[in-house]
Amino acid sequence: MNQSALLRPDWTPATVALMVLGFIVFWPLGLAMLAYILFGDRFRSFKREANTAAEGMFDRCRHGRYRGPHFSTGNVAFDDWRKAELDRLEAERRKLDEMREEFDAYLRELRRAKDQEEFNRFMRDREAAKRSGEAPVQPTT
């Protein structure tokens, strides 16, 4: 039997014992255990719903799809200006994302070139050591 089966929000011997022990040690602990026994299932569904809502909002914000309320202010000139500014900012964000991707590709190529150069140096040193009959020199880090 696993621990979660013993402490499910129900009137089990374990939960009743913990509630009584909580009241004996410090009465708020017993009260908290009583609340868990009575309302534990509701807390679980509330937590699940809250997490689902928060994840949805986080995903929308992270992927740039959340733009705040899309309501009209009634001022057509302001709404047109706001839309133009948001479009301009979105284009600027795309441009920055492209620049970041180019820089990341540059760094990957730079690391690859450095690794290739270090590998070639190792192979040259190894071949030179074989020809001279010495043990290869170990680099110090």
SULHU-V540346 format. One record per pair of residues at least 12 apart in sequence whose C-alpha atoms are under 10 Angstrom apart, sorted by sequence separation. I is the first residue (numbers start at 0). J is the second residue. D is the distance in Angstrom with one decimal. If there is no record, write none. Layout:
BEGIN
I_J_D + I_J_D
END
This chain:
BEGIN
17_29_7.4 + 18_30_7.3 + 20_32_9.7 + 21_33_9.4 + 124_136_7.6 + 16_29_9.7 + 18_31_8.0 + 19_32_8.8 + 124_137_9.9 + 15_29_9.4 + 18_32_5.2 + 19_33_9.2 + 121_135_9.2 + 17_32_7.1 + 18_33_6.2 + 121_136_9.4 + 16_32_9.8 + 17_33_9.3 + 18_34_9.6 + 121_137_9.8 + 15_32_8.3 + 18_35_9.5 + 121_138_9.6 + 14_32_7.4 + 15_33_8.3 + 18_36_8.9 + 14_33_8.5 + 66_85_8.7 + 14_35_9.0 + 15_36_8.5 + 14_36_7.2 + 10_33_9.5 + 8_32_9.0 + 9_33_9.7 + 8_33_9.2 + 11_36_9.0 + 8_34_9.0 + 9_35_8.3 + 10_36_6.5 + 63_89_8.9 + 8_35_5.9 + 9_36_5.1 + 10_37_8.6 + 7_35_8.8 + 8_36_4.4 + 9_37_7.2 + 6_35_9.5 + 7_36_7.8 + 8_37_6.9 + 9_38_9.1 + 63_92_9.6 + 6_36_9.0 + 8_38_7.3 + 9_39_8.1 + 8_39_5.0 + 9_40_8.9 + 7_39_7.9 + 8_40_6.4 + 7_40_8.7 + 8_41_9.6 + 8_42_9.8 + 8_43_9.7
END
